Amino acid sequence: MKRWLMGIVVGLSLLFPTISGQANADLDHALATAPQGVPLDNLFSMAGSDNFTKLIDSPLVPQSVAQITRDNPDSRFVQAGAIWSKTGLARMNNQFNMNADEHIALWLYFGDKGQNAGSGMAFVLQNSERESRAVAGAGESLGVWGNDRNGLGVDLVTATAIGNSWALEFDTHINHTNEVGKSDAFDLDVPVNSGMHIASGYPGEAATYRQLGSKKHYYFSMNHKQPKMVTNFADGQWHHLTLDWQADKKQMTYHYNDRDPVTGMARSGTDVVQDTVAIDPSKLGATTANGNVYWGITGSTNPDKSENALAMIDSSDSLGKITPHATLYNLTTKQPVPAGGRVAVGDQVRYQYQFDYDAATSNQDIQPLTMNLPLPQPLTWTAGGVSYDQDAISEPFSLAELTQPEIKKAWKETLDKSRNRVTVSATGTVPAVSHETTVSAVTARFYGPNYQTQLPLPSYRIQAGVQLKLANLGDATQQLGHHEDATVRVQLTNNGEPFAVDELTGYRLRAKLNGQTVSMTDLAGQLIAGQPVGTAQLTVKSVLLKPGDNQLTLQAEDKADAQVRSNEIQVTLTRGPGTLGFTEVSHEADFATTTLTGTAQHIQRKPGWRLTVLDERGPQRRWKLFVQQQTPFRTAAGQLLRGHVIFMRGHEEQPVGDQSQAAVLVAEKTTASDSEQTSVSGSWQADQGPHMLVNSDTLAGKYQGVLEWRLQDAP
């Protein structure tokens, strides 16, 4: 009997819900701002058929972003995803060796929804039976913890977790619904019930969970190990995570937010979270004979909220251990070029990038890296290429490549046990420039199937072929008063062409006065606003000048190279001699009004006589002051006074006569300083100085006369 069997082909199409424009905008932003990462397609595998994770390209490196979960507005669309390190043949193994120290660095992105984000991600070490197919539930399980939906007991919770695992979770959603079957109670305890957090534990271990509720109606909270609160994972920014495993101490130290996503430089601040957690390798199935476990990233969304959860691998010892170096070297001077340093026209400058491979402790050989090697302008690039193990260049760059702004190509050889160093270099010649020119800082990028890095080198300056020229903008000779400061104005140019303002900071003025070096502020500090660039004004105080001619010599020089100098300019500063003279003489002065008695009378002066001498001629100069009567004392009607002026000096009384008689010495002095002012009248007591002596026959009246004070430069 024949039986006819008919097969019906049944097709099942599973369609992902449409992702909104908002979600695409966040993903576009994440990819546009993504750091450089390692390509993941040959190093990691996606978990089983229920895994939502996929690999996507970044603008820098193909297949370098793992999209663990995606943002989607459909609340029914819950996701759980994971990537796991691949195993392979000898020297192609990407497993985590718990018997050796390991260093892993990642970049994580949690979307931009803040408190409305999905559930988060976790870094996981595991050795479960499902190996690279392992993935747990969605929601609070984060793709690694147990699933709390059945209400029957802890055994069913642990059975749904990834077995033989340890997880470091980055939880973006607080799960605090204390209802059976909701699978939303893992974060009931303090402090994790208050916000986003980092914590760890063993997902497949019963002690990780705390049973609540009643029989057959259980629900579970999670015992978080060493929780650390985080303000906001989901802020639309990439966050760096560094993990260091110390095998002898069995401790994992992590640093979250420890690098800047734009510059890649180390950072510090209150948002950097770090801790050290003990891990028991035996709970992961690692043994002394075989310490290898899978490592990877898991994540999930929940029925209410989703997020773009992205991960990139910055570096990992499991991919091979390399120490990179970048150096900038002046082959002409045989000196390194520091940041902001200078090179001269004609110098040869070498950009060098060296990679030292540790074959003895590496699980993987390093496959040839693709190079994005900037060749900064305005250097003329003449040679370069790739060499191995300190040999000569075996893969030279072509002349066509050296004329491009950037070389983009891969080196050819693998780093392995027989070849443990590769050196990439490019040599350029410094061209002639009319003004000091800055060569920009550059960052070279290297990436391959199992390694990536970015190596920066600093900016520096090309010293122009300058001819420093210093010009005096004033007179070559200045006539100065004895106490007058000199002002000298000069301009520094490049052989008559103005410098740029920022170039002037590289030069300074040197000054000598009468052959002796004097302190002078840098030229930049003396620049005059509103004047031609390079104009400086210097002040020479009079106290620095001797009477007569002073020679001021000015010269500009390069701060970094004193051999680069301008011409000298000389200015003669002629300080006038000091004067001897009066600074104060009373134009009018009176003797006391007196009632005549018919006898000879001695009349004192009234207060207010002022007589002051100033001697600016310097120390040890002598002067004398004399007085004579220039006109006799008379009334307005012409009546002549019957008497005469006398000068009281010490105990000596001397009559002050007219021009026919010798003048009377009033005061004399030898100076002790450069400039001295002496109040002669200030030294007169009441019985000293000028007095009037009248005869007994003097007639009453108002008399006026003139006294002449004569100052003499006495030897």
C-alpha positions as CSV (number, residue, x, y, z in Angstrom):
1,M,0.0,0.0,0.0
2,K,1.3,3.3,-1.0
3,R,1.0,6.3,1.2
4,W,1.3,9.8,-0.3
5,L,2.9,12.3,2.0
6,M,2.5,16.0,1.3
7,G,4.8,18.5,2.9
8,I,3.5,21.9,3.6
9,V,6.1,24.6,3.7
10,V,5.3,26.9,6.6
11,G,7.0,30.3,6.7
12,L,7.4,32.3,9.9
13,S,8.4,36.0,9.6
14,L,9.5,37.8,12.8
15,L,9.5,41.5,12.2
16,F,11.1,44.0,14.5
17,P,8.8,47.0,15.3
18,T,9.6,50.2,13.5
19,I,12.2,52.3,15.3
20,S,11.1,55.9,15.8
21,G,13.0,58.9,14.4
22,Q,14.0,59.9,17.9
23,A,15.6,56.5,18.5
24,N,17.5,56.8,15.2
25,A,18.6,60.3,16.2
26,D,20.1,58.9,19.4
27,L,21.8,56.1,17.6
28,D,23.1,58.5,14.9
29,H,24.5,60.6,17.7
30,A,26.1,57.7,19.4
31,L,27.8,56.5,16.3
32,A,28.9,60.0,15.3
33,T,30.6,60.5,18.6
34,A,31.9,56.9,19.0
35,P,35.6,56.5,20.1
36,Q,37.9,54.2,18.2
37,G,37.4,50.5,19.0
38,V,38.5,47.1,18.0
39,P,36.6,45.3,15.2
40,L,34.4,42.7,17.0
41,D,33.3,40.3,14.2
42,N,36.3,38.0,14.5
43,L,36.7,38.2,18.2
44,F,33.2,37.9,19.6
45,S,30.1,35.9,18.8
46,M,26.5,36.7,19.4
47,A,24.6,34.6,21.9
48,G,21.8,32.1,20.8
49,S,18.8,32.6,18.5
50,D,17.0,34.7,21.1
51,N,19.8,37.2,21.2
52,F,18.9,40.7,19.9
53,T,22.5,41.9,19.6
54,K,24.1,42.9,16.4
55,L,27.4,44.5,15.2
56,I,27.4,47.8,13.4
57,D,30.1,50.1,11.9
58,S,31.5,53.2,13.6
59,P,32.7,56.0,11.4
60,L,36.3,55.0,12.2
61,V,36.3,51.1,12.3
62,P,33.9,48.7,10.7
63,Q,32.0,46.2,12.9
64,S,33.4,47.8,16.1
65,V,30.1,48.7,17.9
66,A,28.0,46.0,19.6
67,Q,24.4,47.1,19.8
68,I,23.3,45.0,22.7
69,T,19.8,46.4,22.7
70,R,18.1,48.9,20.6
71,D,15.7,51.7,21.4
72,N,12.1,51.0,20.4
73,P,8.8,52.7,21.5
74,D,6.8,49.4,21.4
75,S,6.4,48.3,25.0
76,R,5.8,44.7,23.9
77,F,9.2,44.6,22.3
78,V,11.5,43.4,25.2
79,Q,15.0,42.4,24.4
80,A,18.0,40.6,26.0
81,G,21.3,40.4,24.2
82,A,25.0,39.5,24.7
83,I,28.3,39.2,23.0
84,W,30.9,36.6,24.1
85,S,34.6,36.2,23.5
86,K,35.4,33.5,20.9
87,T,37.6,30.5,21.6
88,G,40.1,29.5,18.9
89,L,43.2,27.7,18.0
90,A,46.5,28.4,19.8
91,R,47.4,32.1,19.7
92,M,43.9,33.0,18.5
93,N,42.0,32.6,21.8
94,N,40.0,35.5,23.2
95,Q,39.2,34.0,26.6
96,F,39.8,35.6,30.0
97,N,42.5,33.7,31.9
98,M,41.7,33.9,35.6
99,N,45.2,32.5,36.4
100,A,46.9,35.5,35.0
101,D,46.6,39.3,35.4
102,E,44.2,40.7,32.8
103,H,43.4,44.2,31.7
104,I,40.3,45.1,29.8
105,A,39.0,48.6,28.7
106,L,35.6,49.3,27.2
107,W,33.4,52.1,26.1
108,L,29.7,51.9,27.1
109,Y,26.7,53.9,25.8
110,F,23.3,53.8,27.5
111,G,21.2,56.0,25.3
112,D,19.9,59.5,26.2
113,K,16.7,58.8,28.1
114,G,17.9,59.4,31.6
115,Q,15.4,58.0,34.1
116,N,13.3,56.7,31.2
117,A,16.1,54.4,29.9
118,G,15.8,50.6,29.6
119,S,17.3,48.2,32.0
120,G,21.1,48.5,31.4
121,M,24.1,46.3,30.7
122,A,26.5,44.1,32.6
123,F,30.2,43.0,32.1
124,V,30.2,39.2,32.6
125,L,32.7,36.4,33.2
126,Q,31.1,33.0,32.7
127,N,31.8,29.3,32.0
128,S,28.2,28.1,31.6
129,E,27.1,25.0,29.7
130,R,25.7,27.2,26.9
131,E,29.2,28.7,26.4
132,S,29.0,31.5,23.8
133,R,25.2,30.9,23.3
134,A,24.4,32.0,26.9
135,V,21.9,34.7,27.5
136,A,19.3,35.1,30.3
137,G,16.0,37.0,30.4
138,A,15.1,40.6,29.7
139,G,14.0,43.3,32.1
140,E,15.8,43.3,35.5
141,S,17.7,40.1,34.5
142,L,20.0,42.3,32.2
143,G,20.6,39.1,30.1
144,V,22.6,37.5,32.9
145,W,20.6,37.4,36.3
146,G,17.8,34.9,37.0
147,N,14.2,35.3,35.8
148,D,11.7,36.0,38.6
149,R,8.3,35.4,36.9
150,N,7.1,32.0,38.2
151,G,6.8,32.7,41.9
152,L,7.8,29.1,42.7
153,G,11.2,29.3,44.3
154,V,14.9,30.3,44.1
155,D,15.9,27.2,42.2
156,L,13.9,28.3,39.2
157,V,15.4,31.8,39.4
158,T,19.0,30.5,39.4
159,A,18.2,28.0,36.7
160,T,17.3,30.8,34.3
161,A,20.5,32.8,35.1
162,I,23.8,32.3,33.3
163,G,25.5,29.6,35.3
164,N,29.0,29.7,36.6
165,S,29.2,33.4,36.1
166,W,30.1,36.7,37.8
167,A,28.5,39.9,36.7
168,L,29.3,43.6,37.2
169,E,26.0,45.4,36.4
170,F,25.3,48.9,35.2
171,D,21.7,49.2,36.1
172,T,19.8,52.1,34.5
173,H,16.3,51.1,35.7
174,I,15.1,50.8,39.4
175,N,13.2,47.5,39.9
176,H,11.1,48.0,43.0
177,T,7.6,46.4,42.4
178,N,7.0,44.0,45.2
179,E,4.4,41.9,43.4
180,V,4.6,38.2,42.4
181,G,5.2,37.6,38.7
182,K,6.2,41.1,37.8
183,S,9.9,40.3,37.7
184,D,10.5,43.8,39.0
185,A,11.8,43.6,42.6
186,F,15.6,43.2,42.3
187,D,16.2,46.7,43.6
188,L,14.0,46.8,46.7
189,D,16.9,47.3,49.1
190,V,18.8,50.4,50.1
191,P,20.6,52.1,48.4
192,V,19.9,50.7,45.0
193,N,16.2,51.5,45.4
194,S,17.1,55.2,45.0
195,G,18.7,55.3,41.6
196,M,21.1,54.0,38.9
197,H,24.0,52.0,40.3
198,I,26.9,49.7,39.7
199,A,27.0,46.4,41.7
200,S,28.2,42.8,41.3
201,G,27.4,39.2,42.2
202,Y,27.1,35.6,41.1
203,P,23.9,35.3,38.9
204,G,23.6,31.5,39.2
205,E,24.1,31.4,43.0
206,A,21.0,31.1,45.3
207,A,22.6,33.5,47.9
208,T,22.5,36.3,45.3
209,Y,18.7,36.4,45.7
210,R,16.5,37.2,48.8
211,Q,13.1,35.4,48.8
212,L,10.0,37.4,49.6
213,G,6.3,36.6,49.6
214,S,4.7,33.2,50.4
215,K,4.8,29.7,49.1
216,K,4.1,29.5,45.4
217,H,3.8,33.2,45.4
218,Y,7.4,34.1,45.9
219,Y,9.2,37.1,44.4
220,F,12.8,38.0,44.8
221,S,15.0,40.9,45.6
222,M,18.7,40.8,44.8
223,N,21.6,41.0,47.2
224,H,23.8,43.6,45.5
225,K,27.5,43.2,46.3
226,Q,29.3,46.6,47.0
227,P,26.7,48.8,45.3
228,K,27.9,52.2,44.0
229,M,25.4,54.9,43.0
230,V,25.7,56.7,39.7
231,T,23.9,59.9,38.8
232,N,23.0,59.1,35.2
233,F,24.2,56.4,32.8
234,A,21.8,57.4,30.0
235,D,23.0,60.9,29.3
236,G,23.8,60.5,25.6
237,Q,27.5,60.2,26.2
238,W,30.1,57.4,25.9
239,H,31.5,56.2,29.2
240,H,34.8,54.4,29.7
241,L,35.3,51.4,31.8
242,T,38.6,49.9,32.9
243,L,38.9,46.5,34.5
244,D,42.0,45.1,36.1
245,W,42.1,41.5,37.4
246,Q,44.8,40.6,39.9
247,A,45.1,36.8,39.8
248,D,47.1,36.4,43.0
249,K,44.7,38.4,45.1
250,K,41.6,37.2,43.2
251,Q,40.3,40.7,42.9
252,M,38.8,42.8,40.1
253,T,39.3,46.6,40.2
254,Y,37.1,48.7,38.0
255,H,37.1,52.4,37.1
256,Y,34.0,53.9,35.5
257,N,34.1,57.2,33.7
258,D,37.9,57.3,33.9
259,R,38.6,58.6,30.4
260,D,37.3,61.5,28.3
261,P,35.3,60.2,25.3
262,V,36.6,63.0,23.0
263,T,40.3,63.1,23.8
264,G,40.7,59.6,25.3
265,M,42.8,61.3,28.1
266,A,42.5,60.1,31.7
267,R,40.1,62.2,33.8
268,S,39.1,62.5,37.4
269,G,36.1,63.9,39.2
270,T,33.2,63.1,41.4
271,D,31.5,61.1,38.7
272,V,34.4,58.7,38.4
273,V,33.3,55.5,40.2
274,Q,35.8,52.9,41.3
275,D,36.0,49.8,43.5
276,T,37.7,46.5,44.1
277,V,35.6,43.3,44.3
278,A,36.8,39.8,45.2
279,I,35.9,37.0,42.8
280,D,36.1,33.3,43.5
281,P,37.3,31.7,40.2
282,S,36.0,28.3,41.4
283,K,32.5,29.6,41.2
284,L,33.1,30.2,37.5
285,G,34.4,26.7,36.9
286,A,38.0,28.0,36.5
287,T,40.7,25.7,37.8
288,T,44.5,25.9,38.3
289,A,44.9,23.7,35.2
290,N,42.5,25.8,33.1
291,G,41.6,29.3,34.1
292,N,39.9,30.3,30.9
293,V,36.4,31.7,31.0
294,Y,34.2,33.6,28.5
295,W,33.9,37.3,28.9
296,G,31.4,39.7,27.3
297,I,28.6,42.2,27.7
298,T,25.0,41.5,28.3
299,G,22.0,43.9,28.4
300,S,18.2,44.1,28.3
301,T,15.2,46.3,28.0
302,N,11.9,46.0,30.0
303,P,8.3,45.9,28.9
304,D,8.0,49.7,29.6
305,K,11.3,51.2,28.5
306,S,14.1,50.6,26.1
307,E,17.5,52.1,25.2
308,N,20.3,52.0,22.7
309,A,22.8,50.0,24.8
310,L,26.1,50.0,22.9
311,A,29.5,48.6,23.7
312,M,33.0,48.9,22.2
313,I,36.3,47.3,23.1
314,D,39.0,49.8,23.7
315,S,41.7,47.2,24.6
316,S,42.1,43.8,26.2
317,D,45.1,41.7,27.3
318,S,43.2,38.7,26.0
319,L,43.6,40.1,22.5
320,G,47.4,40.3,22.8
321,K,49.6,42.5,24.9
322,I,51.2,45.5,23.1
323,T,53.1,48.5,24.5
324,P,52.9,51.4,22.0
325,H,55.2,54.4,21.9
326,A,55.1,57.6,19.9
327,T,58.1,59.9,19.6
328,L,58.8,63.2,17.8
329,Y,62.5,63.6,17.1
330,N,64.7,66.2,15.4
331,L,67.3,64.2,13.4
332,T,69.4,67.4,12.8
333,T,69.8,68.4,16.4
334,K,69.6,64.8,17.7
335,Q,67.1,65.9,20.3
336,P,63.4,65.1,21.0
337,V,60.9,67.9,20.0
338,P,58.8,68.8,23.1
339,A,55.3,70.2,23.0
340,G,55.6,73.9,21.9
341,G,59.3,73.5,21.1
342,R,61.0,74.9,18.0
343,V,62.7,73.5,15.0
344,A,64.7,75.5,12.4
345,V,64.4,75.8,8.7
346,G,66.1,72.8,7.1
347,D,65.9,70.5,10.1
348,Q,64.7,66.9,9.5
349,V,61.9,65.8,11.9
350,R,60.9,62.2,12.3
351,Y,57.5,61.0,13.5
352,Q,57.8,57.5,14.9
353,Y,55.3,55.0,16.2
354,Q,56.6,51.8,17.8
355,F,54.7,48.7,18.9
356,D,56.3,46.2,21.2
357,Y,54.5,42.8,21.4
358,D,54.7,40.6,24.4
359,A,54.6,37.2,22.8
360,A,55.3,35.2,26.0
361,T,52.1,36.2,27.8
362,S,49.8,36.9,24.8
363,N,47.0,34.5,23.7
364,Q,46.8,36.0,20.3
365,D,49.2,37.1,17.6
366,I,48.6,40.7,16.4
367,Q,47.3,40.9,12.9
368,P,48.5,43.6,10.6
369,L,47.1,47.0,11.6
370,T,45.6,49.6,9.3
371,M,47.3,53.0,9.7
372,N,45.8,56.4,9.4
373,L,49.1,58.4,9.6
374,P,48.8,62.2,9.4
375,L,51.6,64.1,7.6
376,P,51.2,67.6,9.0
377,Q,51.9,70.7,6.9
378,P,54.0,72.6,6.0
379,L,56.7,69.9,6.3
380,T,58.0,68.4,3.1
381,W,57.8,64.6,3.6
382,T,60.8,62.8,2.1
383,A,60.9,59.2,3.5
384,G,59.2,56.7,5.7
385,G,57.7,53.3,6.0
386,V,57.4,50.2,8.2
387,S,60.2,48.1,9.7
388,Y,60.3,45.1,11.9
389,D,62.5,44.2,14.9
390,Q,64.7,47.2,14.4
391,D,65.7,46.2,10.9
392,A,65.8,48.7,8.0
393,I,62.5,49.8,6.5
394,S,61.1,46.9,4.5
395,E,57.8,48.5,3.5
396,P,58.7,52.0,2.3
397,F,56.1,54.7,1.7
398,S,55.9,55.8,-1.9
399,L,56.5,59.4,-3.0
400,A,52.9,59.6,-4.0
401,E,51.8,58.5,-0.5
402,L,54.2,61.1,1.1
403,T,52.5,63.9,-0.8
404,Q,49.1,63.1,0.8
405,P,47.9,64.8,4.0
406,E,47.5,61.3,5.5
407,I,48.8,57.8,4.7
408,K,46.1,55.1,4.8
409,K,47.3,51.6,4.5
410,A,48.1,48.5,6.4
411,W,51.4,47.0,7.3
412,K,51.9,43.5,6.0
413,E,53.4,41.3,8.7
414,T,51.9,39.7,11.9
415,L,53.4,40.3,15.3
416,D,54.1,36.8,16.7
417,K,56.7,34.8,18.5
418,S,59.2,35.4,15.7
419,R,58.5,39.1,15.2
420,N,57.8,41.2,18.3
421,R,58.3,44.8,17.2
422,V,57.1,47.0,14.4
423,T,58.1,50.6,13.8
424,V,56.3,53.0,11.6
425,S,58.1,56.3,10.8
426,A,57.9,59.3,8.5
427,T,60.6,61.9,8.0
428,G,59.9,65.5,6.9
429,T,62.1,68.5,6.2
430,V,61.3,71.9,7.7
431,P,60.7,74.4,4.9
432,A,61.6,78.1,4.9
433,V,58.9,80.3,6.4
434,S,58.7,84.1,6.6
435,H,57.1,84.0,10.1
436,E,57.1,81.6,13.0
437,T,54.7,78.8,12.0
438,T,52.9,76.3,14.2
439,V,52.9,72.7,13.1
440,S,49.6,71.2,14.4
441,A,49.4,68.3,16.9
442,V,48.4,65.0,15.3
443,T,46.9,61.8,16.3
444,A,47.8,58.6,14.4
445,R,45.2,55.8,14.4
446,F,46.0,52.1,14.2
447,Y,43.5,49.4,14.2
448,G,43.2,45.7,13.1
449,P,41.3,42.6,13.7
450,N,42.4,42.3,17.3
451,Y,44.1,45.6,18.4
452,Q,43.5,49.3,18.1
453,T,45.1,52.5,19.5
454,Q,45.4,56.2,18.9
455,L,48.8,57.8,19.4
456,P,49.1,61.6,19.7
457,L,52.2,63.7,19.0
458,P,52.3,67.4,20.0
459,S,52.4,70.7,18.1
460,Y,55.6,72.6,17.8
461,R,56.8,75.8,16.0
462,I,59.0,76.4,13.0
463,Q,61.4,79.2,13.8
464,A,61.3,81.6,10.8
465,G,64.5,82.6,9.1
466,V,64.4,85.9,11.0
467,Q,66.7,88.8,10.9
468,L,66.0,90.7,14.1
469,K,66.1,94.4,13.5
470,L,65.8,96.9,16.3
471,A,65.0,100.6,15.5
472,N,65.1,103.6,17.8
473,L,61.9,105.6,17.3
474,G,63.2,108.6,19.2
475,D,66.2,110.9,19.2
476,A,69.7,109.4,19.4
477,T,70.5,112.0,22.1
478,Q,68.2,113.1,24.8
479,Q,68.8,116.2,27.0
480,L,67.4,115.6,30.4
481,G,67.0,117.7,33.5
482,H,68.9,116.6,36.5
483,H,65.8,114.7,37.9
484,E,64.1,113.9,34.7
485,D,63.5,110.2,33.7
486,A,64.4,109.1,30.2
487,T,61.8,107.5,27.9
488,V,63.1,105.4,25.0
489,R,60.8,103.9,22.4
490,V,62.0,101.1,20.0
491,Q,60.4,98.7,17.5
492,L,61.5,95.1,16.8
493,T,60.8,93.8,13.3
494,N,61.9,90.9,11.1
495,N,64.2,92.9,8.9
496,G,61.6,95.7,8.7
497,E,58.5,93.4,8.4
498,P,56.3,93.4,11.5
499,F,56.0,90.2,13.6
500,A,52.7,88.7,14.6
501,V,51.9,89.6,18.2
502,D,52.2,86.0,19.5
503,E,55.6,85.7,17.9
504,L,57.0,88.5,20.0
505,T,56.8,86.4,23.2
506,G,59.8,84.5,21.9
507,Y,62.1,87.5,22.1
508,R,63.3,89.9,24.8
509,L,65.4,93.0,25.2
510,R,68.8,93.2,26.7
511,A,70.0,96.6,28.0
512,K,73.3,98.0,29.2
513,L,73.8,101.5,30.7
514,N,77.3,102.8,30.6
515,G,78.6,99.3,29.9
516,Q,76.8,97.7,32.9
517,T,73.9,95.2,32.4
518,V,70.6,96.5,33.8
519,S,67.4,94.5,34.4
520,M,64.8,94.9,31.7
521,T,61.3,93.4,31.5
522,D,60.6,91.1,28.5
523,L,59.6,92.9,25.3
524,A,56.1,91.4,25.5
525,G,55.5,93.1,28.8
526,Q,56.5,96.5,27.3
527,L,54.3,96.5,24.2
528,I,52.3,99.7,23.7
529,A,48.6,99.3,22.7
530,G,47.7,101.2,19.5
531,Q,51.2,101.4,18.3
532,P,52.8,99.3,15.5
533,V,53.4,95.7,16.4
534,G,56.7,95.2,18.2
535,T,56.8,98.8,19.6
536,A,58.1,98.9,23.2
537,Q,58.6,101.8,25.6
538,L,61.3,101.7,28.2
539,T,61.8,104.1,31.1
540,V,65.3,104.9,32.6
541,K,65.0,106.4,36.0
542,S,67.1,109.5,36.6
543,V,68.7,107.9,39.7
544,L,70.4,105.5,37.3
545,L,72.0,108.3,35.3
546,K,75.2,110.1,36.2
547,P,75.5,113.9,35.4
548,G,76.6,114.4,31.8
549,D,76.5,111.8,29.0
550,N,75.2,108.2,29.6
551,Q,75.3,105.5,27.0
552,L,72.2,103.2,26.8
553,T,72.7,100.2,24.6
554,L,69.7,98.0,23.6
555,Q,69.6,94.7,21.7
556,A,66.9,92.1,21.2
557,E,67.6,88.3,21.4
558,D,65.8,85.0,21.0
559,K,64.8,83.6,24.4
560,A,65.5,80.1,23.2
561,D,68.7,80.8,21.3
562,A,70.8,83.7,22.6
563,Q,72.9,83.5,19.5
564,V,70.0,85.0,17.5
565,R,70.3,88.7,18.1
566,S,69.4,92.0,16.6
567,N,71.6,95.0,15.8
568,E,72.5,97.2,18.8
569,I,71.1,100.7,19.1
570,Q,72.7,103.3,21.3
571,V,71.0,106.3,22.8
572,T,72.9,109.1,24.6
573,L,71.1,110.3,27.7
574,T,72.6,113.6,28.8
575,R,71.7,114.4,32.4
576,G,71.9,118.1,33.2
577,P,74.1,119.3,36.1
578,G,72.4,119.9,39.4
579,T,71.6,123.5,40.3
580,L,72.1,125.6,43.4
581,G,69.4,128.1,44.1
582,F,66.5,129.3,46.2
583,T,63.3,127.4,46.3
584,E,61.6,129.8,48.6
585,V,62.3,133.5,49.3
586,S,59.8,135.9,51.0
587,H,59.0,138.7,48.7
588,E,57.8,140.8,51.7
589,A,58.8,140.5,55.3
590,D,58.3,142.8,58.3
591,F,60.0,143.8,61.5
592,A,57.8,144.1,64.5
593,T,55.8,147.4,64.8
594,T,57.5,149.3,67.6
595,T,56.6,152.5,69.7
596,L,59.6,154.8,69.8
597,T,60.9,155.9,73.3
598,G,63.5,158.4,72.3
599,T,66.3,156.0,73.0
600,A,68.1,153.4,70.8
601,Q,66.0,150.4,70.3
602,H,66.5,146.7,69.2
603,I,63.5,145.5,67.0
604,Q,62.9,141.8,66.2
605,R,61.3,140.5,63.0
606,K,57.7,139.4,62.6
607,P,57.0,135.7,62.0
608,G,56.7,134.6,58.3
609,W,60.2,135.1,57.0
610,R,60.9,132.3,54.4
611,L,64.3,131.5,53.0
612,T,65.1,128.0,51.6
613,V,68.1,126.8,49.6
614,L,68.1,123.7,47.2
615,D,71.4,122.1,46.2
616,E,71.1,119.4,43.4
617,R,74.8,119.2,42.6
618,G,75.4,116.0,44.6
619,P,77.2,115.2,47.8
620,Q,80.2,117.1,49.2
621,R,79.3,120.3,47.5
622,R,79.5,123.5,49.6
623,W,77.6,126.7,49.5
624,K,77.5,130.0,51.5
625,L,74.6,132.5,51.9
626,F,75.3,136.2,52.3
627,V,73.0,139.3,52.8
628,Q,73.4,143.0,51.9
629,Q,71.2,146.0,52.0
630,Q,70.3,146.8,48.4
631,T,68.3,150.0,49.1
632,P,68.1,152.1,52.3
633,F,65.0,152.1,54.4
634,R,62.8,155.2,53.8
635,T,59.3,156.3,54.3
636,A,57.0,157.0,51.4
637,A,57.8,160.7,51.7
638,G,61.6,159.9,51.5
639,Q,62.4,160.2,55.2
640,L,65.6,158.1,55.7
641,L,65.7,155.7,58.7
642,R,68.1,156.6,61.4
643,G,69.3,153.1,62.0
644,H,70.3,149.9,60.2
645,V,69.7,146.1,59.9
646,I,71.8,143.8,61.9
647,F,72.2,140.0,61.5
648,M,72.4,137.9,64.7
649,R,74.4,134.7,64.1
650,G,75.3,132.8,67.2
651,H,76.6,135.4,69.7
652,E,77.8,137.6,66.9
653,E,76.0,140.8,65.9
654,Q,76.9,142.1,62.4
655,P,75.6,145.2,60.8
656,V,74.2,144.6,57.3
657,G,75.6,147.3,55.1
658,D,75.0,148.5,51.6
659,Q,76.8,147.6,48.3
660,S,79.9,149.5,49.5
661,Q,80.4,147.2,52.4
662,A,81.2,143.6,52.7
663,A,78.2,141.2,52.7
664,V,77.3,139.4,55.9
665,L,77.6,135.6,56.1
666,V,74.2,134.2,56.9
667,A,74.7,130.4,56.5
668,E,77.0,127.8,55.0
669,K,76.7,124.1,54.4
670,T,78.3,121.0,52.8
671,T,75.8,118.6,51.2
672,A,75.6,114.9,52.1
673,S,73.3,113.6,49.4
674,D,72.4,114.0,45.7
675,S,69.8,116.6,46.4
676,E,69.3,118.6,49.6
677,Q,66.9,121.3,50.5
678,T,67.8,123.5,53.5
679,S,65.3,125.9,55.2
680,V,67.7,128.7,56.4
681,S,64.9,130.7,58.0
682,G,63.6,127.6,59.7
683,S,66.7,127.5,61.8
684,W,66.4,131.0,63.2
685,Q,65.4,131.3,66.8
686,A,63.7,134.6,68.0
687,D,67.0,136.1,68.9
688,Q,68.7,135.0,65.7
689,G,68.6,136.1,62.1
690,P,67.7,139.6,60.8
691,H,67.0,142.4,63.4
692,M,66.6,146.1,63.2
693,L,68.6,148.6,65.3
694,V,67.2,152.2,65.4
695,N,68.8,155.3,66.9
696,S,67.4,157.5,69.6
697,D,66.6,160.3,67.1
698,T,64.6,158.1,64.7
699,L,61.4,159.7,63.6
700,A,58.1,157.7,63.6
701,G,56.9,156.4,60.3
702,K,56.5,153.3,58.0
703,Y,59.9,152.5,56.4
704,Q,60.6,150.1,53.5
705,G,63.9,148.8,52.1
706,V,65.3,145.9,50.2
707,L,67.7,143.2,51.4
708,E,69.7,141.2,48.9
709,W,70.4,137.5,49.6
710,R,73.3,136.2,47.7
711,L,74.0,132.4,47.3
712,Q,77.6,131.5,46.6
713,D,79.0,128.1,45.3
714,A,81.8,128.0,47.8
715,P,84.8,125.8,47.6
